[in-house]
Amino acid sequence: MSKNKTRNQPLVTIAIPTFNRPNLLLKALKSVLKQDYYNLEIIISDNNSLGDETENILKPFLSRKDIIFYKQNINIGALSNFDFCLQKASGKYFMWLADDDELFGSEMIQSLVKNLEINKEIVVASPRWNLKENESHSIIMPLRDYMNKNVLKRAIKYTWKSDDSFFYGLHRTKNLRNINFPVFLSWKQTIPTYWCYSYLYQIILSGKILCLPSNANQWINNNYTKKFDPRNFNVPEKNARFINFLKFKNSFLGFLFISARRLNVYALNVIFSFKKKGLFFGITIFLVSIIAYLRDIILLILNSNTLASIFKYILK
């Protein structure tokens, strides 16, 4: 399908922060270039990957006017790289795309823009979330949007059962820039998957979130890449480090770590509620967060691996 040549379309920026995954990056970029939308700006920010492989694989595309490539002089961390992309964006609308994920459906951007243009109360329009566990198995995740006019009801719904899918939706750029990247109280505060829940909570407070119901447009989350450079699996010590990480997740210390991380998210959301929406709002979210956190702990404990690790730790 040829691109829609309507030059009056609002500019859309799609940003791909990347690090050490040139082949996956190429796959992500090609999925963007299949979009049937004329007015695109594509920003790729390489977080100081090793060698020249990323630049070499992008060479055939860098003569295009719609692709802007940056290579950081030093590794600035994932969070700063995400923020760098946002600050460099010129578009009215903005989307992040992980370097190992893909867009599916040539009319996706066109559909998302149409909804944002029609309804000014919507701050994010998101496609369906396709969670791909391997090359042959994927799951279309449950439809979850936050379109209630009542901001407290949106906040309660997100607090009770949140996910990070609309992080990779199409945002109003101006709205994103008015939202702070939270200081996550953790030694891993620079990892996007740690702070994004509180980041998204602030977006919930700022407006409605729409998720398009059609399966024709999807954000494909290639979960099996595990956010690691695939080349590392051929390096014994790095492969062992990844295996140890998986063991840690099911250990007693892993249980404590995950519990603390979730408590941190709930605490930040409560703080944002008091600061941005006042006393009644803050107290309500505080009470919902306590119940949700207790539920999370019970579910974690009931996990057979976690339960076995706890007993093993106690009996030492």
C-alpha positions as CSV (number, residue, x, y, z in Angstrom):
1,M,0.0,0.0,0.0
2,S,1.4,3.4,-0.9
3,K,1.8,6.0,1.7
4,N,-1.0,8.5,2.3
5,K,0.4,11.7,0.8
6,T,-1.8,14.1,2.7
7,R,0.8,16.7,3.7
8,N,-1.5,18.3,6.2
9,Q,-1.1,15.3,8.5
10,P,0.3,16.3,11.9
11,L,4.0,15.2,12.3
12,V,4.5,12.0,14.3
13,T,7.8,11.1,15.9
14,I,8.7,7.5,16.4
15,A,11.8,7.0,18.6
16,I,13.8,3.9,18.9
17,P,16.4,3.9,21.7
18,T,18.9,1.1,21.1
19,F,21.9,-0.6,22.5
20,N,24.0,-3.5,21.1
21,R,21.2,-5.1,19.1
22,P,21.6,-4.1,15.5
23,N,19.8,-7.0,13.9
24,L,16.7,-6.6,16.1
25,L,16.9,-2.8,15.5
26,L,16.7,-3.4,11.8
27,K,13.6,-5.5,12.2
28,A,12.0,-2.8,14.4
29,L,12.9,0.0,11.9
30,K,11.5,-2.0,8.9
31,S,8.2,-2.4,10.7
32,V,8.0,1.4,11.1
33,L,8.8,2.0,7.5
34,K,5.8,-0.1,6.5
35,Q,3.4,2.5,8.0
36,D,1.0,4.1,5.6
37,Y,1.6,7.6,7.0
38,Y,3.4,10.3,5.2
39,N,4.5,12.8,7.9
40,L,6.8,10.7,10.0
41,E,10.0,11.6,11.9
42,I,12.0,8.5,13.0
43,I,14.7,9.1,15.7
44,I,17.2,6.3,16.5
45,S,19.4,6.9,19.5
46,D,22.3,4.5,19.9
47,N,23.4,4.4,23.5
48,N,27.1,4.0,22.6
49,S,26.9,0.4,21.3
50,L,30.1,-1.5,20.9
51,G,31.8,-1.2,17.5
52,D,30.2,0.1,14.3
53,E,27.7,-2.7,13.6
54,T,24.7,-0.6,14.4
55,E,25.8,2.3,12.2
56,N,26.8,-0.1,9.4
57,I,23.4,-1.8,9.4
58,L,21.6,1.5,9.3
59,K,23.7,3.0,6.4
60,P,21.2,2.2,3.7
61,F,18.6,4.2,5.5
62,L,20.5,7.3,6.8
63,S,20.1,9.2,3.5
64,R,16.4,9.4,4.2
65,K,15.1,12.8,5.4
66,D,12.6,11.2,7.8
67,I,15.3,9.2,9.7
68,I,17.6,11.0,12.3
69,F,20.4,9.0,13.9
70,Y,22.3,9.9,17.0
71,K,25.1,7.9,18.7
72,Q,25.9,8.8,22.3
73,N,29.5,9.5,23.1
74,I,29.1,7.5,26.4
75,N,26.5,5.1,27.7
76,I,24.0,7.5,29.3
77,G,21.7,4.8,30.7
78,A,18.4,3.6,29.3
79,L,16.2,6.1,31.1
80,S,18.3,9.1,29.8
81,N,18.3,7.6,26.3
82,F,14.5,7.4,26.4
83,D,14.3,11.0,27.6
84,F,16.9,12.1,25.0
85,C,14.6,10.8,22.3
86,L,11.6,12.7,23.7
87,Q,13.6,16.0,23.9
88,K,14.8,15.7,20.3
89,A,11.3,15.0,19.0
90,S,9.7,17.6,16.7
91,G,6.3,15.8,16.2
92,K,2.9,16.8,17.7
93,Y,2.6,13.1,18.6
94,F,5.3,10.8,19.9
95,M,5.9,7.1,20.3
96,W,8.7,5.0,21.8
97,L,9.5,1.7,20.2
98,A,11.9,-0.7,21.9
99,D,14.6,-1.9,19.5
100,D,13.5,-5.5,19.8
101,D,9.7,-4.8,19.2
102,E,7.7,-4.2,16.1
103,L,4.6,-2.4,14.8
104,F,2.0,-4.5,12.9
105,G,-0.6,-3.0,10.7
106,S,0.2,-0.4,8.0
107,E,-2.6,1.9,9.1
108,M,-1.7,1.9,12.8
109,I,-0.3,5.4,13.1
110,Q,-3.0,6.8,10.9
111,S,-5.7,5.2,13.2
112,L,-4.0,6.4,16.4
113,V,-3.6,10.0,15.1
114,K,-7.2,10.1,13.9
115,N,-8.5,9.2,17.4
116,L,-6.2,11.8,19.1
117,E,-7.3,14.5,16.6
118,I,-11.0,13.8,17.2
119,N,-10.9,13.6,21.0
120,K,-8.7,16.2,22.8
121,E,-9.3,14.5,26.2
122,I,-7.3,11.4,25.0
123,V,-3.6,11.8,25.9
124,V,-2.5,8.4,24.6
125,A,-3.9,6.2,21.9
126,S,-2.6,2.6,21.9
127,P,-2.8,-0.4,19.6
128,R,-3.5,-3.9,20.8
129,W,-0.7,-5.6,22.7
130,N,0.7,-8.8,21.2
131,L,2.9,-10.5,23.6
132,K,5.2,-12.8,21.6
133,E,6.9,-15.5,23.7
134,N,8.7,-17.1,20.8
135,E,8.6,-17.2,17.0
136,S,5.6,-19.5,16.9
137,H,3.6,-18.5,20.0
138,S,2.0,-15.1,20.8
139,I,-0.9,-13.9,22.9
140,I,-3.2,-10.9,22.3
141,M,-3.4,-9.4,25.7
142,P,-6.7,-8.3,27.3
143,L,-8.1,-5.0,26.2
144,R,-7.5,-2.4,28.9
145,D,-8.1,1.3,28.5
146,Y,-8.8,4.2,30.8
147,M,-11.5,6.2,29.2
148,N,-13.6,7.1,32.3
149,K,-14.2,10.8,32.6
150,N,-13.6,10.5,36.3
151,V,-9.9,10.8,37.0
152,L,-10.2,9.0,40.4
153,K,-11.9,6.0,38.8
154,R,-9.1,5.9,36.2
155,A,-6.5,6.0,38.9
156,I,-8.2,3.3,41.0
157,K,-8.5,1.0,38.0
158,Y,-4.8,1.5,37.1
159,T,-3.7,1.0,40.8
160,W,-5.7,-2.2,41.1
161,K,-4.6,-3.8,37.9
162,S,-1.9,-2.0,35.9
163,D,0.2,-2.9,33.0
164,D,2.8,-0.9,31.0
165,S,1.4,-1.6,27.5
166,F,0.3,2.0,26.7
167,F,3.9,3.2,27.4
168,Y,4.5,2.3,23.7
169,G,1.3,4.0,22.6
170,L,1.1,7.3,20.6
171,H,1.3,10.2,23.1
172,R,0.7,13.9,22.8
173,T,4.3,15.1,22.9
174,K,3.5,18.3,24.9
175,N,1.8,16.2,27.6
176,L,4.7,13.8,27.9
177,R,7.1,16.7,28.4
178,N,5.0,18.0,31.3
179,I,5.4,14.7,33.1
180,N,8.4,14.0,35.3
181,F,10.5,10.8,35.1
182,P,10.1,9.6,38.7
183,V,13.1,9.1,41.0
184,F,12.7,5.4,41.7
185,L,14.0,4.5,45.1
186,S,16.2,1.7,43.9
187,W,19.7,0.9,42.9
188,K,18.2,0.1,39.5
189,Q,16.3,3.3,39.0
190,T,17.7,3.8,35.5
191,I,15.9,0.7,34.1
192,P,12.7,1.7,32.2
193,T,10.7,-1.3,33.4
194,Y,11.2,-0.2,37.0
195,W,10.1,3.4,36.7
196,C,7.6,3.3,33.9
197,Y,4.6,2.2,36.1
198,S,4.8,5.5,38.1
199,Y,5.5,7.4,34.9
200,L,2.3,5.9,33.4
201,Y,0.4,6.7,36.5
202,Q,1.1,10.4,36.0
203,I,-0.2,10.1,32.5
204,I,-3.4,8.5,33.8
205,L,-3.8,11.6,36.0
206,S,-3.4,13.9,33.0
207,G,-6.0,12.4,30.7
208,K,-7.8,9.5,29.1
209,I,-6.1,6.4,27.6
210,L,-7.6,4.8,24.6
211,C,-6.8,1.3,23.4
212,L,-8.0,0.5,19.9
213,P,-10.0,-2.8,19.9
214,S,-9.1,-4.0,16.4
215,N,-6.5,-6.7,16.1
216,A,-5.5,-5.2,12.7
217,N,-3.1,-2.8,14.6
218,Q,-0.7,-4.3,17.1
219,W,2.4,-3.4,19.1
220,I,4.3,-6.7,19.0
221,N,6.3,-7.1,22.2
222,N,9.0,-9.7,21.5
223,N,9.3,-10.8,25.1
224,Y,11.5,-13.8,24.3
225,T,14.5,-11.5,23.6
226,K,14.5,-10.9,27.4
227,K,15.9,-7.3,26.7
228,F,19.4,-8.8,26.4
229,D,21.8,-8.7,23.4
230,P,21.2,-12.1,21.7
231,R,24.9,-12.3,21.0
232,N,25.6,-12.6,24.7
233,F,24.1,-16.1,24.8
234,N,27.1,-17.3,22.9
235,V,29.4,-16.0,25.7
236,P,29.4,-18.5,28.6
237,E,30.0,-16.0,31.5
238,K,27.2,-13.7,30.2
239,N,24.8,-16.6,29.6
240,A,25.5,-17.8,33.1
241,R,24.7,-14.3,34.5
242,F,21.3,-14.4,32.8
243,I,20.6,-17.9,34.2
244,N,21.5,-16.7,37.6
245,F,19.1,-13.8,37.2
246,L,16.3,-16.2,36.5
247,K,17.2,-18.2,39.6
248,F,17.3,-15.0,41.7
249,K,13.7,-14.1,40.6
250,N,12.4,-17.3,42.2
251,S,14.6,-17.1,45.3
252,F,13.7,-15.7,48.7
253,L,15.9,-12.6,48.0
254,G,14.1,-12.3,44.7
255,F,10.8,-12.3,46.6
256,L,12.0,-9.5,48.9
257,F,13.3,-7.5,45.9
258,I,10.1,-7.8,43.9
259,S,8.1,-6.9,47.0
260,A,10.2,-3.8,47.7
261,R,9.9,-2.8,44.0
262,R,6.2,-3.0,44.0
263,L,5.9,-1.2,47.3
264,N,8.1,1.6,45.8
265,V,5.7,1.9,42.8
266,Y,2.6,2.1,45.1
267,A,4.3,4.7,47.3
268,L,5.3,6.9,44.4
269,N,1.8,6.8,43.0
270,V,0.3,7.8,46.4
271,I,2.8,10.7,46.6
272,F,1.8,11.9,43.1
273,S,-1.9,11.6,44.1
274,F,-1.4,13.9,47.1
275,K,0.7,16.4,45.2
276,K,-1.4,16.6,42.0
277,K,-4.9,15.9,43.2
278,G,-5.2,16.7,46.9
279,L,-6.0,15.1,50.2
280,F,-9.2,13.0,49.4
281,F,-7.7,11.7,46.2
282,G,-4.4,10.8,47.9
283,I,-6.1,9.0,50.8
284,T,-8.3,7.0,48.4
285,I,-5.3,5.8,46.4
286,F,-3.4,5.1,49.6
287,L,-6.1,2.7,50.8
288,V,-6.5,1.0,47.4
289,S,-2.7,0.7,47.2
290,I,-2.5,-1.1,50.6
291,I,-5.1,-3.7,49.5
292,A,-3.5,-4.1,46.1
293,Y,0.0,-4.6,47.7
294,L,-1.3,-7.2,50.2
295,R,-2.9,-9.0,47.3
296,D,0.4,-8.9,45.4
297,I,2.4,-10.3,48.4
298,I,-0.1,-13.2,48.8
299,L,0.1,-14.1,45.1
300,L,3.9,-14.0,45.3
301,I,4.0,-16.2,48.3
302,L,1.5,-18.7,46.7
303,N,4.0,-19.1,43.8
304,S,5.3,-22.6,44.5
305,N,9.0,-21.6,43.7
306,T,8.8,-18.6,46.0
307,L,7.2,-20.6,48.8
308,A,9.8,-23.3,48.6
309,S,12.6,-20.7,48.7
310,I,11.1,-19.0,51.8
311,F,10.8,-22.3,53.7
312,K,14.4,-23.2,52.6
313,Y,15.6,-19.9,53.9
314,I,13.8,-20.2,57.2
315,L,15.1,-23.8,57.8
316,K,18.7,-22.9,57.2
